[in-house]
Amino acid sequence: MGIPIQVKEMEASEPIPEGLYKATVKDIEEGNGSFGEYLKFTFEITEGEHKGVGRTAVASKKISSSQSGKTSKLFDWVKALSGKEPKPGETFDVEQLKGKSCQIFVKDDKEKDGIKYQTIVQVMPS
């Protein structure tokens, strides 16, 4: 028995200059990949020449910190977006981050097949 999969044509995002942009969290989706569960954040730039442009970033679905000070990407994003540091043992509903203002730092990444990819390397308070 076969496994039919429909082929889709994807639009590559238009590159924007590297830099810091004011943005809001438009959406958060759950997913599961080869490295485990993750959250995909969709940010929308809210000011300037690139207002309305969307960018996505993925973080493992874990909010953690160690005594040495190392934190997970999601820990840093929750702290930047909520304005408070997550405490060990508490439960945090990431849905409440939708609509939050922030700043995102967009950096050029790899180029593949003539398409330049970009990455959000940091999420910071607005």
C-alpha positions as CSV (number, residue, x, y, z in Angstrom):
1,M,0.0,0.0,0.0
2,G,1.3,3.4,-0.9
3,I,1.6,6.6,1.1
4,P,0.4,9.5,-1.0
5,I,1.7,12.9,-0.2
6,Q,0.6,16.0,-2.1
7,V,3.5,18.2,-3.4
8,K,3.2,21.8,-2.4
9,E,5.0,24.8,-3.7
10,M,6.4,27.0,-1.0
11,E,7.0,30.7,-1.2
12,A,10.4,31.8,0.2
13,S,10.2,34.8,2.5
14,E,11.6,38.0,1.1
15,P,14.8,38.8,2.9
16,I,14.9,41.9,5.0
17,P,18.1,43.7,6.2
18,E,19.7,42.1,9.3
19,G,18.9,44.0,12.4
20,L,16.6,44.7,15.4
21,Y,12.9,45.1,14.7
22,K,9.9,45.9,16.9
23,A,7.4,43.1,16.6
24,T,4.5,41.2,18.2
25,V,3.8,37.6,18.7
26,K,1.0,36.7,16.2
27,D,0.8,33.0,16.7
28,I,2.3,30.0,18.6
29,E,1.9,26.5,17.2
30,E,3.0,23.1,18.7
31,G,4.9,20.6,16.7
32,N,6.9,17.5,17.0
33,G,10.2,17.0,15.1
34,S,13.3,14.8,15.1
35,F,14.6,16.6,18.2
36,G,11.3,16.3,20.1
37,E,8.4,18.7,20.8
38,Y,8.7,22.3,19.9
39,L,6.8,25.6,19.7
40,K,6.8,27.6,16.5
41,F,6.4,31.4,17.1
42,T,5.2,33.7,14.4
43,F,6.3,37.3,14.9
44,E,5.0,40.3,12.9
45,I,7.1,43.4,12.5
46,T,5.1,46.4,13.8
47,E,7.1,49.5,12.7
48,G,9.3,50.9,9.9
49,E,9.7,50.0,6.3
50,H,9.1,46.3,6.9
51,K,5.9,46.7,9.0
52,G,3.6,43.7,8.5
53,V,6.4,41.3,7.5
54,G,6.2,38.0,9.4
55,R,9.1,35.8,10.7
56,T,9.0,32.5,12.5
57,A,11.3,31.0,15.0
58,V,11.3,27.6,16.8
59,A,12.2,26.7,20.4
60,S,12.1,23.3,22.1
61,K,9.0,22.9,24.3
62,K,10.9,23.2,27.6
63,I,11.3,26.1,30.0
64,S,14.4,25.3,32.0
65,S,17.3,26.8,33.8
66,S,20.3,25.3,35.6
67,Q,22.2,26.4,38.7
68,S,25.1,27.4,36.4
69,G,22.8,30.0,34.8
70,K,22.3,28.2,31.5
71,T,18.7,28.6,30.3
72,S,16.6,27.1,27.4
73,K,15.7,29.3,24.5
74,L,12.0,29.2,25.5
75,F,13.0,30.3,29.1
76,D,14.7,33.4,27.6
77,W,11.7,34.1,25.3
78,V,9.2,33.7,28.1
79,K,11.3,36.1,30.3
80,A,11.6,38.7,27.5
81,L,7.9,38.5,26.5
82,S,6.2,38.2,29.9
83,G,8.6,40.6,31.8
84,K,9.2,38.1,34.5
85,E,11.6,35.2,35.1
86,P,10.0,31.7,35.1
87,K,10.5,30.0,38.5
88,P,11.3,26.3,38.9
89,G,8.1,24.2,39.6
90,E,5.6,26.8,38.2
91,T,3.5,26.1,35.2
92,F,3.4,28.7,32.4
93,D,0.7,29.0,29.7
94,V,2.6,30.1,26.6
95,E,-0.8,31.1,25.0
96,Q,-0.7,34.2,27.1
97,L,2.4,35.4,25.0
98,K,0.2,35.9,21.9
99,G,-0.1,39.6,21.2
100,K,2.9,40.6,23.3
101,S,5.3,43.2,22.0
102,C,9.0,42.6,21.7
103,Q,12.1,43.2,19.7
104,I,13.5,40.5,17.4
105,F,17.0,40.4,16.1
106,V,17.0,39.0,12.5
107,K,20.3,37.6,11.1
108,D,21.1,36.1,7.7
109,D,21.6,32.4,7.8
110,K,22.5,29.8,5.1
111,E,21.8,30.1,1.5
112,K,20.5,27.0,-0.2
113,D,19.4,26.6,-3.9
114,G,19.7,30.4,-4.3
115,I,17.4,31.2,-1.4
116,K,18.8,33.2,1.5
117,Y,17.4,32.1,4.8
118,Q,17.1,34.3,7.9
119,T,17.0,33.4,11.6
120,I,15.6,35.2,14.6
121,V,18.7,34.9,16.9
122,Q,17.2,36.8,19.8
123,V,13.9,37.8,21.3
124,M,14.1,40.8,23.6
125,P,11.7,43.0,25.6
126,S,10.2,45.9,23.7
